[in-house]
Amino acid sequence: MEYKNFINGEWIGSKSKQKFENRSPANWEELIGVFPRSGPEDVDDAVAAAEQAFKKWRLVPAPKRAEIIFRAGELLRKSKEEISRDMTREMGKVLQETRGDTQEGIDTAYYAAGEGRRLFGETTPAELPNKFAMSIRQPIGVCGIISPWNFPMAIPTWKIFPALLCGNSVVFKPASDTPLTALKLVEILAEAGLPSGVINLVHGTGSGVGTPLVEHPRVKLVSFTGSSSVGRQIAAFGGKTLKRISLELGGKNAQIVMDDANLELAVEGALWGAFGTTGQRCTATSRIILHEKIKEKFLSVFIERVKRLRLGNGLDSSTDVGPLISEGQREQIQGYVEIGKKEGAKLVAGGRPFEEGECKKGWFYEPTVFDEVDQKMRIAQEEIFGPVVSVLTARSLSEAIEILNDSSYGLSSSIYTNNVNVALTAIRDIEAGITYVNGPTIGAEVHLPFGGVKDTGNGHRESGTAVLDVFTEWKSVYIDYSGKLQKAQIDNVVIQ
């Protein structure tokens, strides 16, 4: 099928008439759809529509805005299986995971809808008599939303639902690898009753759509999830123009396994954390830090389990690991494997493309494990974004935490231990936005803040109530009903 942009409530093609193909990474011969390759002119139209719609949308009471988002959640729930199957076709991860991706969008809708009757400010005593003081939230304006391909439903809803709830309008640029899932989301928002122009969808490349959206003078806020290198460029532009920028970037997440841990549970967590979504998560377990006393036992079980993982089309219920998103991504993974071998790491599982049977038609790569990794090696420092995990050794908790923190990233972390003192020490000392105890580095829930430190972002958080600070401006309000001029910090001073 041939699909279109959604601008000001209408489905229209790009002004250039150019198009691009969307193909399945599990079977590159399967054409999913054709989408418009848009440009700056299309972005201009979308921003103009969003700017005009904002004037009325901001005045709709927040509980009424929330009702539309709740209806969107209900529609997502009814279409969950269809959306999830299309998502698996489009980006490859197994159906169980795409169902979870869609469910996260549903959960976010319900959570955001609940905030429509809160969206709290604060009331506080004034320091002067007959004076009232409070703070309120107000919308910002047109928001540019730029989302990645690995969670094509969950991450856009993390951004779009709170943006709309707060009274903003949106121009949405999805990843060009997953345009169909984005289109399904926008269709649902329109069906839920969102007024024309409040949500606008523009397909295309980063240079053709993403850059013009970031640099558009009437876009007041940009929320971006993607690589740290691109995030720096967006942040630099925001710094020059004072545009609000919210960034959720990369990770080099580690799982610590202490000598008192439940090893069976730790192995299960490492398998899921490292190879769920074929390792293509910003929270994926890219490093496993093993206490030296249990390393040999853990590795023998872990490697045996890794070699049993089944690769294939994500729509096949017997598949454990789907394809990488593209041929270029597979080449990048292979490049890092070669780097690891040259650096002296020991390859103990995987390490090559998987091209057996039907997998010859897609971009599959064997789940890969390196042992004897030094923390200064590139494979231990750089985000690989694929099914490659590095194993490091520690002699103590302090050394394990030191190794974990020796990273430019700080998104997610994990420790397996049955000692509460060890767990609490790790929670205190690990430099990351998320820490799991006796769980893998993946599995965030929508009612808690999501984000990280260091190169993982710029201090903002998604999900939970923290995201409301991204999409609103605070206004302090003072009401003086004394009938006379009262001077704060002057008239309230009592002289003894």
KETI-507438 format. One record per residue (C-alpha): residue in three letters; x, y, z. Coordinates in steps of 0.001 Angstrom, whole numbers, plus 524288, in hexadecimal, padded with zeros to 5 digits. Each point is the difference from the previous one (the first is absolute). Layout:
% residues N
AlaXYZ...
***
This chain:
% residues 496
Met800008000080000Glu803B580E287FE48Tyr7FEDB8088D80C0CLys8001A80EAC80271Asn8032080AA6809C0Phe7F58B8052A8092EIle7FF8B80ED180051Asn7F4EA8085680544Gly7F6D67F46280098Glu802567FB627F204Trp807EC7F5067F9FCIle808B68060E7F596Gly80C467FC9E7F88DSer80CC78076380090Lys8017E80C187F7B8Ser80BD47FA277F944Lys7F82E7F3C67FC50Gln80BF57F804803E0Lys7FE037F32080724Phe807467F55B8074AGlu7FD897F18A80245Asn7FDD17F97480D0AArg804BF7F1CE7FFF4Ser800657F52D80A0EPro80D6A7FDB580629Ala7FC8A7F19380195Asn7FD597FEAD7F170Trp8051380B337F7C3Glu7F7D07FB397F496Glu7F39C8037E80782Leu7FB6C80DBB7FCCCIle7F78C8055580B0BGly7FCA380D107FA27Val8044080C3B7F8CAPhe800CD80CD380771Pro8024280E497FC75Arg80DED8050080088Ser7FC9880D4E80553Gly807FC80C66800CDPro8008C80D7380679Glu7F3C7804B67F8D4Asp7F8017F51280607Val805968033180D5FAsp7FC0480E3D7FDFEAsp7F20F7FBF77FD0DAla7FF687F70380BBEVal8057280A4B80937Ala7F68080A2F7FAD9Ala7F4A47F6AF80258Ala804D47FCA780D9EGlu8020C80E3E80372Gln7F2428039E7FBE5Ala7F9FA7F45180701Phe807718031880C7CLys7F86180C9E801C9Lys7F37E7F86D802B3Trp8058C7F34F8055CArg806EF806C380B51Leu7F2D08054580490Val7F9957F2878007APro7FF637FC0880E6BAla80A3C7F5E68036APro7F5CF7F5D980458Lys7F9B4801007F285Arg80D187FE8C7F93FAla802307F42280894Glu7F33F7F9CA7FB91Ile804E57FFF27F1F4Ile80CBA7F99D80420Phe7F8717F5DF807CAArg7F7E17FCD97F3E4Ala80CAE7FE897F86AGly804707F62080A2AGlu7F3627F86A7FE63Leu801AE7FFDA7F13FLeu80E0E7FB7C8017BArg7FB527F501808C7Lys7F5F37FB957F5ECSer80A248004B7F510Lys80B367FA8D80809Glu801E77F35C7F872Glu7FF37806347F28FIle8096080AE8803B6Ser809727F68380666Arg8007E7F6E77F44DAsp8026F80B5A7F6C6Met80AA0804D780928Thr806CD7F2D47FFBBArg7FF808000F7F129Glu8054880DCC7FFD8Met80B317FF99809CCGly802437F19B802CALys7FF107FD7E80E95Val7F80C7F4498043BLeu7F14B8012180132Gln800417FE7580EBEGlu8086580C38800AEThr7F817808187F672Arg7F3E07FCAD807DDGly807558058180BA8Asp803AB80C077F817Thr7F1BB802767FCA9Gln7FBE57FD3A80DFBGlu8097180A668049CGly7F8FD8099F7F736Ile7F3067FBCE805FCAsp805728016380DC4Thr8055B80D7A7FCB9Ala7F2C4804507FACATyr7F9187FBE280C6ATyr80A6C806148089CAla7FFEF80CE47F876Ala7F1268004D80048Gly800517FEE080EC1Glu8090180BC0800D7Gly7F59A8081E7F91FArg7F8D98016580CEEArg80C7B802EC8074FLeu80A43807677F809Phe803408059B80D39Gly805E080D088032FGlu802608045380DF4Thr7F9618091680994Thr80838805A580AD3Pro7FE8480A3580A9EAla803D880DC57FC1BGlu8092E80744808F2Leu7F6D080BC48008DPro7F21D800E38057AAsn7F4387FFA67F6F4Lys808187FA8E7F4E5Phe7FE977F2F47F8E0Ala80B277F8BA7F92BMet7FFEC7F4797F6BFSer806D37FA1E7F431Ile7F9947FA667F3DAArg804477F8A97F3DFGln7FE09805BF7F27EPro8027D7FA1D7F27DIle80BBD804087F7FBGly7FB197FFB17F1E8Val803EA7F7EC7F435Cys808157F40C803C7Gly808B67F8BB7F671Ile800337F17A80337Ile80AE57F7BB7FA06Ser7FF827F19A8039DPro808577F3E07FD1FTrp7FC9C7F3277F975Asn802A07F65D80B05Phe7F3C08036F807D3Pro7F770805E97F569Met7F3A4800688085AAla804AE8013B80E02Ile8099E80B367FE69Pro7F731808B27F79AThr7F5127FE67809F3Trp8096D8037080B18Lys801D080D077F92BIle7F362802D87F8B5Phe7F5EF7FC9080A6APro805A5808DD80AA3Ala802A580AB37F603Leu7F1AB7FFD87FBE9Leu7FB157FEAE80DE2Cys8076380C54803C9Gly7F963807987F515Asn80AC18000D7F5C2Ser7FEA47FCC27F19EVal8093A7F67B7F94BVal807A07FDD07F385Phe8045B7F1CC80024Lys80BA47FB187F82CPro8013D7F131801D6Ala80BA57F7B67FC2ASer7FFE97FCF27F17FAsp8020D7F1938036DThr7F2D37FF5480710Pro7F6808095F7F981Leu7F44B7F6C880019Thr7FF247FED780ED2Ala800A580ED280115Leu7F530801577F612Lys7F7747F677807A6Leu801E68083080C4CVal7FC2380C8F7F91FGlu7F4297F9677F9F4Ile7FB987FC1080D90Leu801E680DAE80588Ala7F7DD8059B7F4F8Glu7F5667F5CC80233Ala800278030780E8DGly7FBB780DD37FCE1Leu80C5A808257FFFBPro7FD0380CC27F8C1Ser8063B802867F2CCGly80DC280548800AAVal802A47FBE980E00Ile807837F4017FB4AAsn8078A800447F330Leu8080F7F4F97FA2EVal80B2F802857F678His8078B7F4657FA7CGly80DDE800FC7FB0DThr80E687FFE58031FGly8075E8069D80AE3Ser805EB80A0C7F6DDGly7F371802117F841Val7F677800FF80B68Gly8071B7FED180CFCThr8097480B457FE29Pro7F5D1809817FAAALeu7F7187FC7280B5DVal80AB08027480A18Glu803EC80CD37F9B0His7F24D8051C7FD62Pro7FE7580CFF80724Arg7F1CF7FD66803B7Val802C37F2B480615Lys801738032F80E5DLeu8048D7F2BF804FDVal806DB7F4267FA4BSer7FF597F29780665Phe809BD7F68D7F9ECThr803C27F1E48029FGly80BB47FAC37F8AFSer80EC97FFF77FFA1Ser808638089180899Ser807078059B7F422Val7F365805097F9FDGly7FB408044280D6EArg80BF9808B58017BGln7FD03806B47F324Ile7F1F9802898042BAla80472804CD80D56Ala809C38093D7F9A7Phe7F53C806127F7DBGly7F7408010F80BD4Gly80ADF806AF80769Lys8017880A587F56AThr7F174802AB7FEE6Leu7FBB97FD1880E14Lys7F6277F6497FAB5Arg7FC147F5AC809E5Ile8065A7F3097FC9CSer7FCFD7F2F180675Leu809907F5197FCA9Glu7FFAE7F173802EELeu80C757FA5F7FA54Gly808CB7F42E8009DGly804267F65080A51Lys80ABA7F64A80351Asn7F8867F90080A8AAla805D77F5F280918Gln7FAE57F4E28085BIle807E17FCB280C20Val7FF0C7F2108053AMet8051E7FE8A80DDDAsp805037F37780633Asp7F3987FE7080838Ala7F6B0801A77F48CAsn7F5C17F66C7FB39Leu807C27FBE87F3F6Glu7F49B7F9DB7F8CELeu7F86480CA780152Ala80BE5808077FC17Val801EB7F7DE7F3A8Glu7F1C7801E37FC37Gly8015880E908021EAla80C6D800E77F7FFLeu7FA0D7F8847F49FTrp7F413808CF7FFC1Gly807A580C828023CAla80A6B7FD467F5CBPhe7F8107F9BD7F52AGly7F22E8051880190Thr7FCE58086B7F405Thr80C917F9FA7FA6BGly8079F808F6808FFGln7FA4280BE17F940Arg7FBC98075080C33Cys8062B80BD980661Thr7FE5C7F85480CB6Ala8057B7F3227FAC5Thr809C37F8A380864Ser80CA6802927F8CEArg809297FC4980B29Ile7FF4D7F51E80A1EIle808C88021480BD1Leu802157F3248072DHis805A77FDFE80D84Glu80C037F7807FE2FLys7FADD7F58480940Ile7F4447FCC77F76FLys80511803C87F29DGlu803417F27A7FAEELys7F3307FA0B80486Phe7F7E180B437FAB9Leu806C4800377F2CDSer7FED17F16B7FD97Val7F13F800A28019FPhe7FE7580D217F92FIle807A67FC557F3C1Glu7F8C27F3277FEC3Arg7F3048074D800AFVal8049880A367F62CLys803557F5797F613Arg7F23F7FA6680158Leu7F92C80CBF7FC67Arg7F8127FE7A7F38ELeu800E980A487F55EGly7F519802727F651Asn7F45D808027FBD6Gly7F9D28067C80BCBLeu7F2727FB767FBCCAsp804457F1E58023DSer7FCAC7FC5B80E11Ser80C3C7F78580109Thr8090F80B9C7FD7DAsp807FB8058180B47Val807CA80A527F89CGly7FBCC807807F3F3Pro808258074E7F5E3Leu8079F80C84800F3Ile7F90880BB27FA38Ser808448013F7F3BAGlu80BA07FB397F852Gly807AE80BEC80459Gln7FD647FCBA80E31Arg804BD7F2207FDD9Glu80C74805167F9C0Gln80223808CF80BBFIle7FE677F4788093FGln809BD7F8027F834Gly8096A80B658008ETyr7FF588004580ECFVal8021A7F144800B2Glu80C6A8018E7F80CIle8044C80B1A808E9Gly7FDC37F76C80BF0Lys808437F50A7FA73Lys80B02809537FC5EGlu7FFB2805DF80DA2Gly802767F296805C9Ala7F2A67FC8D80544Lys7FC757F1977FF60Leu7F4647FCD37F72EVal7F8917F4FC806BDAla7F2FD800347F8AEGly7FACD805277F327Gly807B080A0C7F881Arg7FA767FEFB7F255Pro7F3DB802797F7C6Phe7F5BC7F55080074Glu7FB877FC167F262Glu7F9A67F2B380133Gly7F2F77FCAB7F99EGlu7F66B80B4C7FF20Cys8096F8087D807ABLys807E8801A87F37ELys7F5F780A2C7FBCDGly801BB8088980C07Trp80A00806BF80895Phe8026E7F5DA80A92Tyr80BE07FF3E808DEGlu803E37F58A809BCPro7FEEC8039180E69Thr80E168030D80377Val807C37FF5980CA8Phe80DCF804F8802AEAsp807627FB9080C15Glu80CBF80554805B7Val7FBF180DDA7FCBCAsp8079C80B49805AFGln7F7D080BBD803E0Lys80826809067F75BMet7FD3D7F8467F392Arg7F72B806837F616Ile7F6317F4DE800CBAla7FEBB8030A80E8EGln7FEC980EA27FE0DGlu7F858802A97F380Glu7F1997FD8A7FD9AIle7FEEF7F4B47F647Phe7F11B7FF257FF53Gly7FF5E7F1C97FC60Pro800CF7F2298058EVal80DD38013D80557Val803427FF4680E79Ser80D30801A5806B8Val803857F87280C59Leu808B98067480A1EThr804F57FB1580D29Ala7FFFC8068480D5BArg8059E7FBD380D12Ser7F6E0807FC80888Leu7F3C8808657FFF7Ser807CE80C987FFBBGlu807DB7FB597F44EAla7F39B7FBA87F8E3Ile7F9C580D5A80212Glu80C8E806B27FBAEIle7FFE47F8157F35FLeu7F18D802CF7FDD3Asn801E580EA180207Asp80BC5800667F6E5Ser7F782803F57F494Ser7FC2080C8C7F93BTyr7F1E87FB50800DEGly7F7017FE6280B9BLeu7F2917FB087FC4ESer7FCCC7F2D38061FSer806C27F6BA80956Ser7FD857F35B80724Ile805507F84C80B6ETyr7FCE37F2158040FThr8021B7FD7280E84Asn7F8C97FA8E80BC2Asn806C68095D80950Val7F7CA80C0F80303Asn80C04807BF8041CVal8068D7FD307F2F7Ala7F3AB803B67F8A8Leu7FE6580CED80713Thr80E4D803647FE45Ala7FEBD7FD8C7F16BIle7F3B0808467FF2CArg8075680B15806A3Asp80CC97FF3D7F875Ile7FC677FBF87F228Glu7FFF480B787F687Ala7F3A27FD7A7F828Gly7F233804DE7FE9BIle7FA7C7F25F80261Thr804877F505808F1Tyr7F9B27F296800C7Val8026C7F68380B27Asn7FEAA7F1AB7FC1EGly7FA99803DB7F2C2Pro805F8802C07F29BThr8036680D7E7FAEEIle7F399800517F7C2Gly7F1ED800DD8048AAla7FC9180E1D80365Glu7F2118031280436Val7F89D80BE17FB31His7FCF68063680D33Leu80E4D801E5803D2Pro80982809DC7FA0CPhe8081F7FAC87F4B5Gly80D2D8058C7FC36Gly80E348006B803CAVal80C29807A980368Lys80C91803BE7F8FDAsp7FF4A7FDD17F138Thr7F2B47F97980132Gly7F88180CC37FFE9Asn7FF0580E2980420Gly7F9547FE8580D19His7F1D77FE997FBE1Arg7F7DB7F3E3802ABGlu7F52E7F92E7F8AFSer7F48C7F8968060FGly7FA6D8020080D90Thr7FC8D80D9F8049BAla80DE1804967FCE2Val7FC80800DE7F18FLeu7F62A80AC28031BAsp80B75808EF802F2Val804A97FE017F202Phe7F339803D67F99DThr7FB9480B2D808B8Glu804B080D2D8049DTrp7FE828038A80E46Lys7F8E780CAA80325Ser7FFE6805B580DAFVal7F3A28078A80384Tyr7FE4E809EB80B04Ile7F2A6805A280397Asp8004280B608096ATyr7F2B480328805D1Ser804DB8091C80AB6Gly7FC2880C3B7F89DLys80D3F8063780213Leu80DDB7FF1B7FAE0Gln8078A7F56980720Lys80E817FEA57FD8CAla805297F22F800BCGln80C677FE3C80813Ile7FE1980DC680547Asp7F2C5801C38066FAsn8009D7F29580657Val80C93802A68076CVal7FD92800D080E9FIle809978088F8074CGln8028B7FB4980DCA
***
